[in-house]
């Protein structure tokens, strides 16, 4: 194998023939992607850049034998087919041999006829990526053509299909595909602030989806324009504690972080961990949370048949009516802790509440509805969160007024501020994908929630 070009079969053959190697996980991801960048040209939509890209990513998780009993070396490394294979494997072997981890093994391979088909790729996108791109471009064009008080600045649209192959040293091979859509809109507004000074502001909204049906272009552009329109004549909030309404994106970020405390990896690593039988929110009196992971959700952000170690993934209810039922435990930590492995992947699903949106915004004399955080930062270990308020509505239910605020620092704790939480009676989908990450995040849960006694430091 002196040639630079090599394929997956050559890689697996080289791995199998080396007696120092205990096991491996190889993932191959081939991505077809269309990108369009839009600008405003004399109030008309124009395409600034139009790209088509194709890429391949091969990742090797290598486990090697060590002389020390009960230990193994382990490393994860990116491999490149345009570089000679042997030197890359030599580097990976040397790096893995220099580490020391508790030993674990892959499970027995599932028979192919026992691996279910999961709908993780929109058939229309898979069949014709270009047509899907044009369809969404037409919707953007219509949204931009809508007369608004705010000038349109720019937009971005990415549509991609990710074909993934999982190859394990136990002999299992599994192939799957996922579609991804990213859309972004930017509008601006100029005017005078509350002091009479001339100011301007640009507002940016982004969204992800897996399927075409879950991407509402019109709403994205409407929301962005409305936020830009109301981002100029604003004031800082007064310092105090408030009832606060947050949306699905914020709920996804908060509970996507908090669910880590239900993972057995936390217990093994002696990090904050919620044992089965404990309360998710201590002494909760509001809507009691029921939370699960669902890898079967059609076109979800983390819809999958198998984990990377080859375990079958099925829905797992983690919390029911605020009581922790079980932990999610992947193959590695099941062997570390001497327990049974469970599903550990899937979109986060939270049961809806009973309140309508209007009821939430009128549930206290003053309710602050956060429209966008500057950067919501939840801490997965403490459960605390904080962010500057990018823009919010202040619902003054005593005076019957609504005004806009921005600035000020909001901070709280899931375990404290969700004690008397109320969740909306409508559920929505959300998805998010990070650059360079094969695994996505999915959410299916309440569109809004009201939390109380949230600290805001303003003026």
N, C-alpha and C positions, 0 to 999 in steps of 0.2 A: 504493500500500500504506500508506494512512494509518491503517487500522484496527489496533487492538491485536492482535486475534486473527489468527493466520497459521498456515500449515501447512508441512510439509516441502517441498512443491513450490514454494511461494512463496519459501522460503529458498534452494532450489537455483537458482531462476530469478534471484534477486538476485545470487547468487554468480557465476553464469555470465555475467551482463551487465556485470560490473565488470572492466575490462581490467587493473587493478592486481593482480588475484588470479591466482596461479600454479596453485593447487590447493587441495583441501580434503578433510577427512574429517569427516563428520557421523555421530554416533551418537545414536540415539533409544532410550531404554529406558523402557518402561511397566511398572510393578510393581503387582501385586495382592498384598496381604499381610494375613494374619490373625495377630493377636497375642492370647495369653492369659497372664495373670499369676495364679499360684495361691498361696494362703496356707493356713496351718493354722488351722482353726477348731474348737477343742475336740477336737483330734487328728483331725479330719476334713478332707478336701480341700475347699477352697472357691475359687471363681473370684473374684478380686479385681477384675480388669479384663478386658474382652473387647472387642477393637477390630478394625475392618476399615479398611484404608487403601488408597488408590490414589494413585500418584504418577507423574510423568513427568520425565525428565531428558534434555535435549538438549545435547550437547556439540559444539562446533565447533573443529576443529583447522585453523587457517587458515595458508596459505603465500602470501606476497606477493612480488612482484618488487622487487628493489633495483637501483640503478644500478651497484653494484660487481659486477664479473664474478665468477661462481662463488659468489655469496652470495644468500641469500633471508631474508626476515623470517618469523617463525613465532610463533604464539601459540595457546594452547588456552583457550577461554572457554565458560562455561555460558550458554545462551540460554533465554529464558522466553517462552512463547507468550502470556502475559497482559500482556506489555509490547510496545510498538511495535517492530517489527523494525529499521527503519532506524537509530535511534540505537544499538542494540546492535551492529549491524554496523560502524557508524562507529567505535565505541570499539575493537572488535576490530581493525579495519584500522589505526587509529592505533597501537595497542599493538604489532601485528606489525611495522609499518614501523619501529618504534624498536628492533628487535632485529636481530641479524646472525648467521646460521647458514650452515654449508656447504650448498650447494645439493644437493637430491635430489628425485627424482620418484617418483610412484606407478607400479607396473608396469602393463602392459596388462591390461585386465579379463579375468577368466576367463569363458568361456561358462557360462551358467547350468546347462547339462546336464553340466558337468564339476565342479560343486560337490557333494560328497557330503553325504548326510544323516547327521548325527551325533546320537546319543541323549544329549542333555544335559538333558532334562526328563522327570521321572517321569510317565508317561501318566495315572496315577491322580490325581496332584495337579493336572495340567493340566485334566483333565476335571471334577474336583469338588474345589475347594480346601476348601470347608466340610466335606465328608465326610472328607477326609484329616485335617483339624484335629480332628474328633470322634473319629476312629480313634485318633490319638495321645493325645488327652485321656483316652480310656478306658484306655490303657496306663499313663498317669501315675497315674490313679486306682487302678489295680490295684497299682502299685508302692508308692504311699503307704499303701495298705491293708495291705501286708505288715508283720507285726509285727517291730519292730526295737528294739534297745536305745537307739537314738538318736532324739531328737525331730525330726520333719520341720519345716522352717522355711518354705521357699518353693520355687517352681519357675517357670520361664518357658518358653513355647513359641511360636516364630514359624514360620510356613509361608508361602512366597511363590513366585510365578511371575514371572519377568522376561522380558518379550518385547522383543527387541532388534532394531533395524534399523540396518544399516550402509550409508551412502550415500557414494560416492566420486566425486571430480570426473572420474575416467576413465569414468564411466557405470555402474559396478557398483553394484548394490543387493542386499543379502543379509539375510535375516531368520532369526532363531533364537530359541529359548526355553530358559530354564534354571529348574529348580526348586531351592529352597534350604530347608533345615530347620535351625533352631537350637533346642537344648534345654538347659536349665539346671536343676540341682537343688542345694538347700542343706539340710544337716543340721547339728545342733549336738550337743555333748556337754559335760557338766559332771562334775567329779570332783576328786580330789586328785592333784597331781603327785608326782614322786619325793621331794619334800621334805615332803609332807604338806599343802601349801598348797592351798586351794580354787581351782580354775581352771575356765574354760569356753572353748570354742572352736567356731567355726562353720566348716564346710568346704563349699566350692563346687566343683562339677564342671560343665563345659560341653562341648558337642559340636556339630559341624556335620555335615550330610549333604546329598547331592543327591537320593537316592532313599529311599523309605520302607524298603526292605529293608536299608539300611545304617545305620539308626538303631536301636540297641538300648537302648530306654528302661529295661528291667529292669536291664541291666548298669550303666547310668549311675547309677541310684538305689542299686544294691547297692554299687558302688565308692565313691560319695559317703558313704553311711552307714558303711561299714567304715572309711574314712579318718577320719571324724569320731570314731568310736568309739575309734580308736587315736591320736588327736591330743592327748590329755590327759596320759597317763602316758608321757612321752617324755623324752629327754635329748639334749644337744648331742653331736655326734660329736667324737671326738678328732682333733686336727690330724694330718694325714698324707697319704699317697698310697694310693689304694684302687683295686681293681677295682670298676667301677660298671656296673650294668644300667640302661639307659634305655629308654623305651617308644617306640611309633611316633610319637606326637605330638612328642616331643623330636627323634627322627630327622628328621621332616619339617621341623621348624624349622631344624635344623642344616644339612641338605643343601639345603633350599630356599634358604638363604642362600649356601652354598658354591658352588652351581651358577652363581652370577653370574660366577665366575671363568672359566667356560667360554663366556661371551658375548663376541662380538667388540667390543661397546661398551666393554668394559674395556680392550681393546687400543688402541682409538682414543683413549680418554680417558687413556691411560697409567696405568691402575690395575692392580693385580695380575691377571695373566692367565695361564692354563695353556695353552701351545701344544700342538697335536696332537703326539702322540709322547711327551709327558712323563707322569710318574706322578701320579695324583691324590693318593695318599698315598705320600710318599717311603719307599723301602725297606720296603714293607708285607710282613708275614709272616703275617698272619691271613687271614680270608676276603677275597678280592680282590673289590673292588666293581665291579659292572656296573650302569650308570645310564643311563637314557634319559628322553626326554620323549615322552609318548603323548597326542596330542590326540584319539585315537579311542576311548579308554577309556570304555565305557558308563557314563553317570552319574558321570563323574569331575568333580573340582572345576574343571578347566580343559579341558573337552571342547569342541572347536570345529572348524569346517571351515576358517575363514579367520583370518588375522591382521587387525589393524585397517587395514593397508595393502592388504589384498586378496590376500595370498599364500596358496596352498593349504598347509594344515598336515597333515603326515603324521608317523608316528613317527620319531624321530631318536635313534639310539644314540650317546651322547656319550662314554661310558667303558665299556671292556670289560676285565674282569680287571685293573682298576686302571690301565689305559693309556688316555690321552685319545685318542679317535679323531678327533674333529672339534669345531668350535665352532658354537654357534647364532648365526646372523647374520640379522637382519631386513633389510628392504628399505633402510632408511636407511643402516645401517652397511655393507651390502654395496656401496653406491655410494660411500660415504666411503672405503672401503678397497680398492675395485677388485676385489672378489671376488664369488663366486656367493652369492646369498641362500639360506638354508636355513630349515626350520621353526624356530620360536622359541617356540612355545606348547605346552602339554600338561601333563598330570599327571606328576609326578615318579615314576618307576618304578625301584625298586632290587631287584635279584635277592635271593631268600631265601638264607639260609645253610643249615647242616646240623644245627645244635644245637637241642635242645628247650629249653623254658623252664627246667626243673629243672636241666639241664646248665649253663646259663648262671649260675644262682644258686649253683651249687656248684663253679665253676671256679677258686676261690681260697680260701684259708683264711678270709678275710673279704670278703664282697661286699655293697656297698651298692646296694640297688634303689630308685631314686628314683621315688616315686609321683606327686609333683607338685613342680615348681619354683615359686618365688614369681613369677619373671619371667625366663625363659631369654633371654639377650641374646647372640646370635651376631653377630660382626663379619664382614660379607661380604668385606672386603678382607684382613684378617689371618687369618681362619679361627679366631680364638679365641672362647671363649664363657665365660660366667660367670652364676651365679645363686645366690641364697639357696635352701636346701633347705626347701620348705614341709612335706614329710613324706616319709620314706623308711623302708624296712625294712633293718635290718642283719642279714645272714645270717652268723652265727658258725658256720662249718662245722667248726671244731675242737671246740667245745662242743656242737654240735648244737642251737643256740638261735637264735631270731629275736626281735629287739626293734625298737622303733620309735624313730626319731630325727627331730629337726627343728632348723632353724637351721644356722648355719655357712655359709660361702661355698664353693661348688664352682666351680672354674675349670679350663679346659683348652684344647686346640687340636686341631682336626680332623686336621691333618697329623701331629701327634705321638701323640695318644691313640688314634687309630684304626689305628695301625700293626699291632697284633696283635688287632684287633677280631674278635669272633665275632658272627654274625647268626643270629637264630632261623630255624627252618625253616618258619614260618608267615607268610603275608603278610596284611596288613589294609589297608583303605581309610581314608583320612582326607581331610577337606576343611576349608577355612577361607575365610571371606569377610570383608573389611574394609568398614566403613561407607563408603559413597560410592564404592566401587570396583566397576567393572563386571566386571573380570577376577578370577576366583577362583584358589585354589591347591588342587591335588589331590596326593595321595600314595597310592601302592600299593607297599608294601614290607614288610620284616620287622616283626613285632610288637614285637620287642625286640632289643637289641644289648648285648654286653658290651665295655666299653672299659677299658683298664688305665692304671695310674699317674696317676690323676686326683687333682689336689690339692684337698684340703678343709681349710679353716681353721675349726676349731671351738674346743675348749678344750685 
